[in-house]
Amino acid sequence: MTSQDSGIAPDHEIGHHVGAETIISIDQVDKWYGDFQVLHNINLQVRKGERIVVCGPSGSGKSTLIRCINSLEKYQKGRIVVDGIDLGASSKNVSAVRAEVGMVFQQFNLFPHLTVLENCMLAPMKVRGTSKADAEAIARQYLKRVRIPEQAGKFPAELSGGQQQRVAIARALCMTPKIMLFDEPTSALDPEMVKEVLDTMVSLAEEGMTMLCVTHEMGFARSVADRVIFMDKGEVVEMAEPEVFFTNSQNERTRNFLGQILNH
């Protein structure tokens, strides 16, 4: 299945409101690994409720960029402000931001010794101090939301990859985040499982969740994103609305990338 065949509704069918308020502000961010500069002068303002897809070749810095937004990666220059909190100001701020930002990884990162329900209850209890009964109610609500309530008592190893990724999404949602970050959430999945995870992400988008998603699923980018960003060699090469990005990209590097990925 190509990403174009994923059966996702075109954007005009998705009820969607982007606020005027900036929720993520990235200003002149540089990052190095030793002598290697992995991010070059990144500038990005994300508005509340906006959905941004970041794409680009392997090693372009896209995963590093979104990992900087919740301080999984440290940056050396510039400034990142998330929901009014300056990440560079103090380590307390990092915890505050992480409580508001959900993250879903390529690998599901579920605790294998905990049931699906326990995986989802853990963070609200530990981080937010939610009672066990409330945490369970929230966890069951979000497992229903990602359409796997019947899997609550199972362990991750008993689930398919697509189900595990949906548990990972539910687990992030249990913290009621204001922003969701997705780092290639479908790339470790078998093709037939990709659609179920994308469908879950589409329904989140329909509810107005602010989302940044690193993905090669161009069908998803085209139908769900407000803006698509193309990165290469640690730089933002191009940023545009999907219609412009896919039909009239200005940069040759973007056109080459799209040529490879869309004709794949």
Sequence and secondary structure as in RCSB ss.txt:
>XXXX:A:sequence
MTSQDSGIAPDHEIGHHVGAETIISIDQVDKWYGDFQVLHNINLQVRKGERIVVCGPSGSGKSTLIRCINSLEKY
QKGRIVVDGIDLGASSKNVSAVRAEVGMVFQQFNLFPHLTVLENCMLAPMKVRGTSKADAEAIARQYLKRVRIPE
QAGKFPAELSGGQQQRVAIARALCMTPKIMLFDEPTSALDPEMVKEVLDTMVSLAEEGMTMLCVTHEMGFARSVA
DRVIFMDKGEVVEMAEPEVFFTNSQNERTRNFLGQILNH
>XXXX:A:secstr
  GGGS    GGGS     SSEEEEEEEEEEEETTEEEEEEEEEEEETT EEEEE STTSSHHHHHHHHTTSS  
SEEEEEETTEETTT HHHHHHHHHHEEEE SS    TTS HHHHHHHHHHHHS   HHHHHHHHHHHHHHTT GG
GTTS GGGS HHHHHHHHHHHHHTT  SEEEEESTTTTS HHHHHHHHHHHHHHHHTT EEEEE   HHHHHHH 
SEEEEEETTEEEEEE HHHHHH    HHHHHHHHHHHT 
